[in-house]
């Protein structure tokens, strides 16, 4: 059956991780196995994406236990998009990792843990069971903690403690919310929960429960005032790890928010206002955090926080056009944020620093690389017609249409701050003269073999081309986003697919 294909990418990463156990100390073999596993999983995720678009919702009831009694896996348009983005980024970062990480980190089990992390992400995006979502979240947290600490440097350990502390708190709140929800409904299936919650007369209890979910997911997504752990931890690990974290891990929290608040809970006026206020404060604190930072990695970390506010803004607006903008921005942001962290790793290998005051002259020394970086940074800012421009315009339009002027003003301000800090980064890192001449001892990148240079640069070029494709084919991406947004605004489509085992094509 077509629906059985849902689990194949997850099982591929699991199988790859198990195979890597037999090559623990053989670095070259681990690199080859990891690339092969990522490539196979990428092809499978592309097929799953195509089948989902062709057939509608793909539903798998584990063990043939019909919903709501068994564990459900479902691929709809939103989850298929996230699975495809995960596959693209995991392949790119996996190739990048083979050259960017030293042998000692690989021998500590980097690739083994990396594939478990991707498996957890895919499981989170494909599950149709709220407790199963919690389990996949825990797989991701455990794997990410190992990746944060691999190598054991002091700065990494400090960042990892903050990361794990806040994410463990998020897990406790998430699990508490699940317990309350199960207590008042007697169900864990997301589609069935939507029906059960709608019949509960105590709406106050429902609202409180929904806000517990928002807090748990908000910590993971890094929204105000729960964001401080991210800038304190994302600048500490190697660039390959930061790339997968910056691109995908916070988006997992955002995805869970939209899944819960479009299917299980229908937000009331108070909740929507709360979402808008939190979106405004998240954008404000993220934007302010970038202004006085000199480290490229710290600037990028605060930009993650700022731009998470754009996604929460869509939840606050809660219209179909706002959801279209959110899905489009998710597609853009996952690709660009992963790429800029990989770029920061190459800059570090060239200059041995990511402090902008000690950088400069890269346009002169590496003009081709600088051109690729320009495409990525312009996409991040949202220079038309690149990928970041289109969803921002949609959010502006919908904020104005719904007369949410405070949100509109903050969206504009944060966009200008992003433009300012990226222009400053480009000027100081690429345009200005280097404070000191580039020497062979300093430039690790120049000493890399050709295969190593290809492994570092080709993923960056590849993701830059994906960003270009998204921007220049905005109409196609809008149509895809509209399909996902329509399903989000009409949860009955999801509910019927799970409980009646119906696909859209039937």
TATA-V928513 format. One record per residue. N is the residue number from 1. RES is the residue in one small letter. SS is DSSP state (H for helix, E for strand, - for the rest). PHI is phi in degrees with one decimal (* if undefined). NEAR is the number of other ideal C-beta (glycine too) atoms within 10 Angstrom. Layout:
n=N res=RES ss=SS phi=PHI near=NEAR
n=N res=RES ss=SS phi=PHI near=NEAR
This chain:
n=1 res=x ss=- phi=* near=8
n=2 res=x ss=H phi=-60.0 near=15
n=3 res=x ss=H phi=-63.5 near=18
n=4 res=x ss=H phi=-63.8 near=10
n=5 res=x ss=H phi=-70.2 near=16
n=6 res=x ss=H phi=-57.0 near=26
n=7 res=x ss=H phi=-82.2 near=17
n=8 res=x ss=H phi=-60.2 near=14
n=9 res=x ss=H phi=-60.7 near=27
n=10 res=x ss=H phi=-63.3 near=23
n=11 res=x ss=H phi=-67.3 near=13
n=12 res=x ss=H phi=-63.7 near=23
n=13 res=x ss=H phi=-67.8 near=26
n=14 res=x ss=H phi=-64.1 near=18
n=15 res=x ss=H phi=-62.7 near=15
n=16 res=x ss=H phi=-60.6 near=25
n=17 res=x ss=H phi=-62.4 near=23
n=18 res=x ss=H phi=-65.2 near=12
n=19 res=x ss=H phi=-61.1 near=17
n=20 res=x ss=H phi=-61.9 near=24
n=21 res=x ss=H phi=-61.2 near=9
n=22 res=x ss=- phi=-83.2 near=9
n=23 res=x ss=- phi=-127.9 near=17
n=24 res=x ss=- phi=-57.2 near=15
n=25 res=x ss=- phi=-101.8 near=9
n=26 res=x ss=- phi=-103.3 near=14
n=27 res=x ss=H phi=-63.1 near=19
n=28 res=x ss=H phi=-61.5 near=11
n=29 res=x ss=H phi=-64.5 near=14
n=30 res=x ss=H phi=-61.1 near=22
n=31 res=x ss=H phi=-62.4 near=20
n=32 res=x ss=H phi=-65.0 near=13
n=33 res=x ss=H phi=-61.6 near=20
n=34 res=x ss=H phi=-63.4 near=27
n=35 res=x ss=H phi=-63.6 near=18
n=36 res=x ss=H phi=-63.2 near=12
n=37 res=x ss=H phi=-61.6 near=25
n=38 res=x ss=H phi=-63.7 near=25
n=39 res=x ss=H phi=-66.6 near=15
n=40 res=x ss=H phi=-63.2 near=16
n=41 res=x ss=H phi=-63.9 near=28
n=42 res=x ss=H phi=-61.8 near=20
n=43 res=x ss=H phi=-61.6 near=14
n=44 res=x ss=H phi=-65.7 near=20
n=45 res=x ss=H phi=-67.7 near=24
n=46 res=x ss=H phi=-63.2 near=15
n=47 res=x ss=H phi=-62.9 near=13
n=48 res=x ss=H phi=-63.3 near=25
n=49 res=x ss=H phi=-60.1 near=21
n=50 res=x ss=H phi=-64.0 near=12
n=51 res=x ss=H phi=-65.6 near=17
n=52 res=x ss=H phi=-65.5 near=26
n=53 res=x ss=H phi=-66.8 near=15
n=54 res=x ss=H phi=-74.2 near=12
n=55 res=x ss=H phi=-105.9 near=15
n=56 res=x ss=- phi=85.1 near=20
n=57 res=x ss=- phi=-70.2 near=25
n=58 res=x ss=E phi=-101.4 near=24
n=59 res=x ss=E phi=-123.0 near=25
n=60 res=x ss=E phi=-124.8 near=22
n=61 res=x ss=E phi=-97.4 near=20
n=62 res=x ss=H phi=-60.5 near=13
n=63 res=x ss=H phi=66.8 near=9
n=64 res=x ss=H phi=60.0 near=7
n=65 res=x ss=- phi=-84.1 near=11
n=66 res=x ss=- phi=-70.7 near=12
n=67 res=x ss=- phi=-62.4 near=23
n=68 res=x ss=- phi=-97.4 near=22
n=69 res=x ss=- phi=-86.4 near=13
n=70 res=x ss=- phi=-104.3 near=15
n=71 res=x ss=- phi=-91.5 near=18
n=72 res=x ss=E phi=-103.5 near=28
n=73 res=x ss=E phi=-116.9 near=22
n=74 res=x ss=E phi=-141.2 near=25
n=75 res=x ss=E phi=-117.1 near=28
n=76 res=x ss=- phi=-108.7 near=25
n=77 res=x ss=H phi=-61.8 near=24
n=78 res=x ss=H phi=-64.1 near=25
n=79 res=x ss=H phi=-67.3 near=27
n=80 res=x ss=H phi=-64.7 near=26
n=81 res=x ss=H phi=-62.5 near=25
n=82 res=x ss=H phi=-65.6 near=28
n=83 res=x ss=H phi=-64.0 near=25
n=84 res=x ss=H phi=-64.3 near=20
n=85 res=x ss=H phi=-62.0 near=24
n=86 res=x ss=H phi=-61.0 near=26
n=87 res=x ss=H phi=-64.6 near=24
n=88 res=x ss=H phi=-62.6 near=21
n=89 res=x ss=H phi=-69.4 near=26
n=90 res=x ss=H phi=-65.3 near=29
n=91 res=x ss=H phi=-67.8 near=23
n=92 res=x ss=H phi=-63.1 near=27
n=93 res=x ss=H phi=-69.0 near=28
n=94 res=x ss=H phi=-61.6 near=26
n=95 res=x ss=H phi=-66.1 near=22
n=96 res=x ss=H phi=-58.9 near=28
n=97 res=x ss=H phi=-63.5 near=29
n=98 res=x ss=H phi=-63.1 near=22
n=99 res=x ss=H phi=-107.5 near=23
n=100 res=x ss=H phi=-84.1 near=24
n=101 res=x ss=- phi=-97.0 near=23
n=102 res=x ss=- phi=-80.4 near=11
n=103 res=x ss=H phi=-63.6 near=11
n=104 res=x ss=H phi=-63.2 near=12
n=105 res=x ss=H phi=-66.4 near=21
n=106 res=x ss=H phi=-65.4 near=24
n=107 res=x ss=H phi=-70.3 near=14
n=108 res=x ss=- phi=-78.0 near=17
n=109 res=x ss=- phi=100.0 near=18
n=110 res=x ss=H phi=-59.4 near=25
n=111 res=x ss=H phi=-67.2 near=26
n=112 res=x ss=H phi=-57.4 near=22
n=113 res=x ss=H phi=-67.9 near=20
n=114 res=x ss=H phi=-58.6 near=30
n=115 res=x ss=H phi=-71.1 near=27
n=116 res=x ss=H phi=-66.5 near=24
n=117 res=x ss=H phi=-61.4 near=25
n=118 res=x ss=H phi=-64.6 near=31
n=119 res=x ss=H phi=-59.4 near=25
n=120 res=x ss=H phi=-63.7 near=24
n=121 res=x ss=H phi=-62.8 near=31
n=122 res=x ss=H phi=-62.6 near=29
n=123 res=x ss=H phi=-61.9 near=22
n=124 res=x ss=H phi=-62.1 near=25
n=125 res=x ss=H phi=-77.6 near=27
n=126 res=x ss=H phi=-107.5 near=26
n=127 res=x ss=E phi=-75.3 near=24
n=128 res=x ss=- phi=-116.4 near=32
n=129 res=x ss=E phi=-125.7 near=25
n=130 res=x ss=H phi=-67.6 near=24
n=131 res=x ss=H phi=-73.4 near=16
n=132 res=x ss=H phi=-62.8 near=20
n=133 res=x ss=H phi=-61.3 near=25
n=134 res=x ss=H phi=-61.4 near=19
n=135 res=x ss=H phi=-61.5 near=14
n=136 res=x ss=H phi=-65.8 near=22
n=137 res=x ss=H phi=-59.6 near=26
n=138 res=x ss=H phi=-67.4 near=16
n=139 res=x ss=H phi=-59.4 near=16
n=140 res=x ss=H phi=-66.3 near=22
n=141 res=x ss=H phi=-63.8 near=20
n=142 res=x ss=H phi=-62.2 near=16
n=143 res=x ss=H phi=-64.0 near=21
n=144 res=x ss=H phi=-67.3 near=25
n=145 res=x ss=H phi=-64.5 near=17
n=146 res=x ss=H phi=-62.6 near=18
n=147 res=x ss=H phi=-64.9 near=26
n=148 res=x ss=H phi=-65.3 near=24
n=149 res=x ss=H phi=-97.1 near=19
n=150 res=x ss=- phi=-62.5 near=23
n=151 res=x ss=- phi=103.4 near=17
n=152 res=x ss=- phi=69.4 near=11
n=153 res=x ss=- phi=-73.5 near=13
n=154 res=x ss=H phi=-57.8 near=8
n=155 res=x ss=H phi=-61.9 near=11
n=156 res=x ss=H phi=-62.9 near=19
n=157 res=x ss=H phi=-63.8 near=13
n=158 res=x ss=H phi=-62.5 near=13
n=159 res=x ss=H phi=-64.2 near=22
n=160 res=x ss=H phi=-66.9 near=21
n=161 res=x ss=H phi=-62.3 near=16
n=162 res=x ss=H phi=-63.9 near=17
n=163 res=x ss=H phi=-62.0 near=24
n=164 res=x ss=H phi=-70.2 near=18
n=165 res=x ss=H phi=-57.7 near=12
n=166 res=x ss=H phi=-70.1 near=20
n=167 res=x ss=H phi=-74.1 near=25
n=168 res=x ss=H phi=-67.1 near=14
n=169 res=x ss=H phi=-61.2 near=15
n=170 res=x ss=H phi=-60.2 near=22
n=171 res=x ss=H phi=-65.7 near=17
n=172 res=x ss=H phi=-63.2 near=11
n=173 res=x ss=H phi=-65.9 near=18
n=174 res=x ss=H phi=-60.6 near=26
n=175 res=x ss=H phi=-66.8 near=16
n=176 res=x ss=H phi=-61.8 near=15
n=177 res=x ss=H phi=-61.7 near=23
n=178 res=x ss=H phi=-62.6 near=19
n=179 res=x ss=H phi=-60.4 near=13
n=180 res=x ss=H phi=-64.6 near=16
n=181 res=x ss=H phi=-63.3 near=25
n=182 res=x ss=H phi=-66.2 near=14
n=183 res=x ss=H phi=-64.8 near=10
n=184 res=x ss=H phi=-94.9 near=16
n=185 res=x ss=H phi=-122.3 near=21
n=186 res=x ss=- phi=74.1 near=11
n=187 res=x ss=- phi=-141.5 near=20
n=188 res=x ss=- phi=-124.5 near=21
n=189 res=x ss=E phi=-73.2 near=25
n=190 res=x ss=H phi=-59.5 near=25
n=191 res=x ss=H phi=-65.8 near=25
n=192 res=x ss=H phi=-68.2 near=23
n=193 res=x ss=H phi=-59.6 near=24
n=194 res=x ss=H phi=-59.0 near=23
n=195 res=x ss=H phi=-72.7 near=16
n=196 res=x ss=H phi=-68.7 near=16
n=197 res=x ss=H phi=-64.9 near=20
n=198 res=x ss=H phi=-62.7 near=11
n=199 res=x ss=- phi=-93.6 near=7
n=200 res=x ss=- phi=-74.4 near=12
n=201 res=x ss=- phi=-79.6 near=6
n=202 res=x ss=- phi=-79.6 near=10
n=203 res=x ss=H phi=-68.6 near=10
n=204 res=x ss=H phi=-62.4 near=7
n=205 res=x ss=H phi=-63.7 near=13
n=206 res=x ss=H phi=-63.1 near=21
n=207 res=x ss=H phi=-63.1 near=15
n=208 res=x ss=H phi=-61.2 near=12
n=209 res=x ss=H phi=-62.5 near=24
n=210 res=x ss=H phi=-64.0 near=20
n=211 res=x ss=H phi=-70.7 near=17
n=212 res=x ss=H phi=-62.9 near=19
n=213 res=x ss=H phi=-61.5 near=24
n=214 res=x ss=H phi=-62.7 near=26
n=215 res=x ss=H phi=-65.3 near=16
n=216 res=x ss=H phi=-60.4 near=28
n=217 res=x ss=H phi=-72.1 near=27
n=218 res=x ss=H phi=-64.9 near=25
n=219 res=x ss=H phi=-63.0 near=22
n=220 res=x ss=H phi=-67.7 near=25
n=221 res=x ss=H phi=-83.7 near=27
n=222 res=x ss=- phi=71.0 near=25
n=223 res=x ss=- phi=-96.2 near=28
n=224 res=x ss=- phi=-65.4 near=21
n=225 res=x ss=- phi=-96.2 near=10
n=226 res=x ss=- phi=-104.6 near=20
n=227 res=x ss=- phi=-93.6 near=27
n=228 res=x ss=H phi=-62.3 near=15
n=229 res=x ss=H phi=-67.6 near=20
n=230 res=x ss=H phi=-68.6 near=28
n=231 res=x ss=H phi=-63.5 near=25
n=232 res=x ss=H phi=-84.4 near=17
n=233 res=x ss=H phi=-123.6 near=26
n=234 res=x ss=- phi=-73.2 near=26
n=235 res=x ss=- phi=-87.8 near=23
n=236 res=x ss=- phi=-89.4 near=22
n=237 res=x ss=- phi=-79.2 near=27
n=238 res=x ss=- phi=-56.8 near=22
n=239 res=x ss=H phi=-60.1 near=25
n=240 res=x ss=H phi=-62.9 near=28
n=241 res=x ss=H phi=-68.7 near=28
n=242 res=x ss=H phi=-60.8 near=27
n=243 res=x ss=H phi=-64.8 near=29
n=244 res=x ss=H phi=-72.5 near=27
n=245 res=x ss=H phi=-67.9 near=25
n=246 res=x ss=H phi=-64.8 near=30
n=247 res=x ss=H phi=-82.0 near=28
n=248 res=x ss=H phi=-120.7 near=25
n=249 res=x ss=H phi=-66.7 near=23
n=250 res=x ss=H phi=-67.5 near=25
n=251 res=x ss=H phi=-68.6 near=24
n=252 res=x ss=H phi=-62.4 near=22
n=253 res=x ss=H phi=-65.4 near=23
n=254 res=x ss=H phi=-63.9 near=25
n=255 res=x ss=H phi=-57.1 near=23
n=256 res=x ss=H phi=-62.9 near=24
n=257 res=x ss=H phi=-57.5 near=22
n=258 res=x ss=H phi=-66.2 near=21
n=259 res=x ss=H phi=-64.6 near=25
n=260 res=x ss=H phi=-72.1 near=22
n=261 res=x ss=H phi=-89.6 near=21
n=262 res=x ss=H phi=-111.4 near=22
n=263 res=x ss=H phi=-112.8 near=22
n=264 res=x ss=H phi=-77.9 near=24
n=265 res=x ss=- phi=-112.5 near=21
n=266 res=x ss=- phi=-106.2 near=15
n=267 res=x ss=- phi=-60.3 near=19
n=268 res=x ss=- phi=-88.1 near=13
n=269 res=x ss=H phi=-60.2 near=7
n=270 res=x ss=H phi=-59.2 near=10
n=271 res=x ss=H phi=-64.5 near=19
n=272 res=x ss=H phi=-66.0 near=17
n=273 res=x ss=H phi=-63.4 near=13
n=274 res=x ss=H phi=-59.7 near=15
n=275 res=x ss=H phi=-59.6 near=24
n=276 res=x ss=H phi=-64.2 near=22
n=277 res=x ss=H phi=-63.1 near=15
n=278 res=x ss=H phi=-65.5 near=21
n=279 res=x ss=H phi=-61.3 near=27
n=280 res=x ss=H phi=-62.7 near=23
n=281 res=x ss=H phi=-69.1 near=17
n=282 res=x ss=H phi=-65.1 near=29
n=283 res=x ss=H phi=-62.0 near=27
n=284 res=x ss=H phi=-64.4 near=17
n=285 res=x ss=H phi=-67.6 near=19
n=286 res=x ss=H phi=-64.7 near=28
n=287 res=x ss=H phi=-65.6 near=24
n=288 res=x ss=H phi=-63.7 near=13
n=289 res=x ss=H phi=-65.4 near=22
n=290 res=x ss=H phi=-79.3 near=24
n=291 res=x ss=H phi=-65.2 near=12
n=292 res=x ss=- phi=-102.2 near=8
n=293 res=x ss=- phi=-90.0 near=20
n=294 res=x ss=- phi=-106.0 near=14
n=295 res=x ss=E phi=-83.5 near=15
n=296 res=x ss=H phi=-56.6 near=23
n=297 res=x ss=H phi=-65.4 near=23
n=298 res=x ss=H phi=-69.2 near=19
n=299 res=x ss=H phi=-59.7 near=24
n=300 res=x ss=H phi=-64.2 near=26
n=301 res=x ss=H phi=-63.3 near=28
n=302 res=x ss=H phi=-70.3 near=24
n=303 res=x ss=H phi=-66.2 near=27
n=304 res=x ss=H phi=-58.6 near=25
n=305 res=x ss=H phi=-60.1 near=25
n=306 res=x ss=H phi=-56.2 near=24
n=307 res=x ss=H phi=-80.4 near=25
n=308 res=x ss=H phi=-62.1 near=26
n=309 res=x ss=H phi=-59.6 near=27
n=310 res=x ss=H phi=-60.8 near=25
n=311 res=x ss=H phi=-70.0 near=27
n=312 res=x ss=H phi=-67.5 near=28
n=313 res=x ss=H phi=-58.7 near=29
n=314 res=x ss=H phi=-62.4 near=30
n=315 res=x ss=H phi=-67.8 near=23
n=316 res=x ss=H phi=-68.5 near=23
n=317 res=x ss=H phi=-70.9 near=24
n=318 res=x ss=- phi=54.3 near=20
n=319 res=x ss=- phi=-118.2 near=14
n=320 res=x ss=H phi=-64.9 near=15
n=321 res=x ss=H phi=-65.3 near=19
n=322 res=x ss=H phi=-64.0 near=25
n=323 res=x ss=H phi=-66.3 near=26
n=324 res=x ss=H phi=-59.1 near=28
n=325 res=x ss=H phi=-62.5 near=29
n=326 res=x ss=H phi=-63.5 near=27
n=327 res=x ss=H phi=-63.2 near=27
n=328 res=x ss=H phi=-61.0 near=28
n=329 res=x ss=H phi=-66.5 near=25
n=330 res=x ss=H phi=-58.8 near=24
n=331 res=x ss=H phi=-59.1 near=23
n=332 res=x ss=H phi=-63.8 near=27
n=333 res=x ss=H phi=-70.4 near=27
n=334 res=x ss=H phi=-59.0 near=24
n=335 res=x ss=H phi=-68.2 near=25
n=336 res=x ss=H phi=-69.4 near=30
n=337 res=x ss=H phi=-65.1 near=24
n=338 res=x ss=H phi=-62.2 near=29
n=339 res=x ss=H phi=-69.1 near=32
n=340 res=x ss=H phi=-66.8 near=28
n=341 res=x ss=H phi=-71.6 near=29
n=342 res=x ss=H phi=-65.7 near=28
n=343 res=x ss=H phi=-60.9 near=24
n=344 res=x ss=H phi=-61.7 near=23
n=345 res=x ss=H phi=-68.0 near=25
n=346 res=x ss=H phi=-66.9 near=24
n=347 res=x ss=H phi=-60.0 near=24
n=348 res=x ss=H phi=-63.4 near=20
n=349 res=x ss=H phi=-69.5 near=20
n=350 res=x ss=H phi=-79.7 near=20
n=351 res=x ss=H phi=-114.0 near=24
n=352 res=x ss=- phi=65.1 near=13
n=353 res=x ss=- phi=-161.4 near=14
n=354 res=x ss=- phi=-121.1 near=21
n=355 res=x ss=E phi=-79.9 near=17
n=356 res=x ss=H phi=-63.0 near=19
n=357 res=x ss=H phi=-69.4 near=10
n=358 res=x ss=H phi=-106.7 near=15
n=359 res=x ss=- phi=-109.1 near=22
n=360 res=x ss=- phi=148.0 near=21
n=361 res=x ss=- phi=79.3 near=19
n=362 res=x ss=H phi=-70.0 near=22
n=363 res=x ss=H phi=-62.9 near=17
n=364 res=x ss=H phi=-74.7 near=13
n=365 res=x ss=H phi=-82.3 near=17
n=366 res=x ss=- phi=-135.2 near=21
n=367 res=x ss=H phi=-65.5 near=10
n=368 res=x ss=H phi=-68.1 near=9
n=369 res=x ss=H phi=-60.7 near=21
n=370 res=x ss=H phi=-62.9 near=16
n=371 res=x ss=H phi=-64.8 near=12
n=372 res=x ss=H phi=-63.4 near=19
n=373 res=x ss=H phi=-60.9 near=24
n=374 res=x ss=H phi=-58.8 near=15
n=375 res=x ss=H phi=-60.0 near=20
n=376 res=x ss=H phi=-65.6 near=24
n=377 res=x ss=H phi=-66.5 near=21
n=378 res=x ss=H phi=-65.7 near=22
n=379 res=x ss=H phi=-65.2 near=26
n=380 res=x ss=H phi=-61.6 near=25
n=381 res=x ss=H phi=-68.0 near=21
n=382 res=x ss=- phi=97.9 near=22
n=383 res=x ss=- phi=-72.3 near=17
n=384 res=x ss=- phi=-65.2 near=12
n=385 res=x ss=- phi=-101.5 near=10
n=386 res=x ss=- phi=-76.4 near=23
n=387 res=x ss=H phi=-63.0 near=28
n=388 res=x ss=H phi=-74.3 near=26
n=389 res=x ss=H phi=-73.1 near=19
n=390 res=x ss=H phi=-64.5 near=23
n=391 res=x ss=H phi=-66.7 near=29
n=392 res=x ss=H phi=-63.1 near=23
n=393 res=x ss=H phi=-59.7 near=14
n=394 res=x ss=H phi=-64.0 near=21
n=395 res=x ss=H phi=-65.6 near=25
n=396 res=x ss=H phi=-58.4 near=16
n=397 res=x ss=H phi=-60.7 near=14
n=398 res=x ss=H phi=-72.1 near=23
n=399 res=x ss=H phi=-62.1 near=25
n=400 res=x ss=H phi=-68.0 near=13
n=401 res=x ss=H phi=-63.1 near=13
n=402 res=x ss=- phi=-88.4 near=18
n=403 res=x ss=- phi=61.2 near=9
n=404 res=x ss=- phi=-92.1 near=22
n=405 res=x ss=H phi=-72.5 near=10
n=406 res=x ss=H phi=-62.5 near=13
n=407 res=x ss=H phi=-66.5 near=26
n=408 res=x ss=H phi=-61.4 near=19
n=409 res=x ss=H phi=-61.8 near=12
n=410 res=x ss=H phi=-68.7 near=23
n=411 res=x ss=H phi=-60.5 near=22
n=412 res=x ss=H phi=-67.9 near=13
n=413 res=x ss=H phi=-62.0 near=14
n=414 res=x ss=H phi=-64.8 near=25
n=415 res=x ss=H phi=-66.7 near=22
n=416 res=x ss=H phi=-68.4 near=12
n=417 res=x ss=H phi=-64.3 near=21
n=418 res=x ss=H phi=-59.1 near=22
n=419 res=x ss=H phi=-60.1 near=15
n=420 res=x ss=H phi=-62.8 near=14
n=421 res=x ss=H phi=-71.1 near=21
n=422 res=x ss=H phi=-72.6 near=22
n=423 res=x ss=H phi=-62.7 near=13
n=424 res=x ss=H phi=-64.2 near=15
n=425 res=x ss=H phi=-61.6 near=22
n=426 res=x ss=H phi=-62.4 near=19
n=427 res=x ss=H phi=-64.3 near=12
n=428 res=x ss=H phi=-79.9 near=17
n=429 res=x ss=H phi=-89.3 near=26
n=430 res=x ss=H phi=-111.8 near=23
n=431 res=x ss=H phi=-83.6 near=14
n=432 res=x ss=- phi=-68.4 near=15
n=433 res=x ss=- phi=-68.8 near=9
n=434 res=x ss=- phi=-67.9 near=16
n=435 res=x ss=- phi=-59.5 near=11
n=436 res=x ss=- phi=-144.0 near=11
n=437 res=x ss=- phi=-61.2 near=9
n=438 res=x ss=- phi=-78.1 near=17
n=439 res=x ss=- phi=-108.3 near=8
n=440 res=x ss=- phi=-64.0 near=8
n=441 res=x ss=- phi=-66.0 near=8
n=442 res=x ss=- phi=-76.1 near=16
n=443 res=x ss=- phi=-84.4 near=16
n=444 res=x ss=- phi=-65.9 near=15
n=445 res=x ss=H phi=-61.5 near=20
n=446 res=x ss=H phi=-63.3 near=14
n=447 res=x ss=H phi=-85.4 near=11
n=448 res=x ss=- phi=-68.1 near=17
n=449 res=x ss=- phi=-64.9 near=9
n=450 res=x ss=H phi=-57.3 near=7
n=451 res=x ss=H phi=-62.9 near=10
n=452 res=x ss=H phi=-67.4 near=16
n=453 res=x ss=H phi=-63.8 near=15
n=454 res=x ss=H phi=-63.4 near=14
n=455 res=x ss=H phi=-65.4 near=20
n=456 res=x ss=H phi=-80.4 near=24
n=457 res=x ss=H phi=-87.9 near=21
n=458 res=x ss=H phi=-60.7 near=14
n=459 res=x ss=H phi=-64.2 near=27
n=460 res=x ss=H phi=-66.0 near=23
n=461 res=x ss=H phi=-63.1 near=17
n=462 res=x ss=H phi=-60.6 near=17
n=463 res=x ss=H phi=-68.2 near=30
n=464 res=x ss=H phi=-63.0 near=21
n=465 res=x ss=H phi=-68.1 near=13
n=466 res=x ss=H phi=-63.8 near=23
n=467 res=x ss=H phi=-61.1 near=23
n=468 res=x ss=H phi=-61.1 near=17
n=469 res=x ss=H phi=-60.7 near=14
n=470 res=x ss=H phi=-60.9 near=22
n=471 res=x ss=H phi=-68.8 near=22
n=472 res=x ss=H phi=-82.5 near=13
n=473 res=x ss=- phi=-118.2 near=12
n=474 res=x ss=H phi=-59.2 near=21
n=475 res=x ss=H phi=-61.9 near=9
n=476 res=x ss=H phi=-66.5 near=11
n=477 res=x ss=H phi=-67.3 near=22
n=478 res=x ss=H phi=-62.8 near=18
n=479 res=x ss=H phi=-62.6 near=11
n=480 res=x ss=H phi=-63.7 near=19
n=481 res=x ss=H phi=-64.9 near=27
n=482 res=x ss=H phi=-64.4 near=17
n=483 res=x ss=H phi=-64.3 near=20
n=484 res=x ss=H phi=-64.2 near=24
n=485 res=x ss=H phi=-64.6 near=25
n=486 res=x ss=H phi=-61.4 near=14
n=487 res=x ss=H phi=-66.7 near=22
n=488 res=x ss=H phi=-66.6 near=25
n=489 res=x ss=H phi=-79.3 near=16
n=490 res=x ss=- phi=-125.9 near=12
n=491 res=x ss=H phi=-63.2 near=17
n=492 res=x ss=H phi=-61.1 near=12
n=493 res=x ss=H phi=-63.0 near=17
n=494 res=x ss=H phi=-65.0 near=24
n=495 res=x ss=H phi=-62.3 near=19
n=496 res=x ss=H phi=-63.6 near=16
n=497 res=x ss=H phi=-62.6 near=25
n=498 res=x ss=H phi=-79.4 near=26
n=499 res=x ss=H phi=-79.6 near=18
n=500 res=x ss=- phi=-104.9 near=11
n=501 res=x ss=- phi=56.1 near=16
n=502 res=x ss=- phi=-111.4 near=14
n=503 res=x ss=- phi=-97.2 near=17
n=504 res=x ss=- phi=-59.2 near=17
n=505 res=x ss=- phi=-80.0 near=8
n=506 res=x ss=- phi=-81.7 near=11
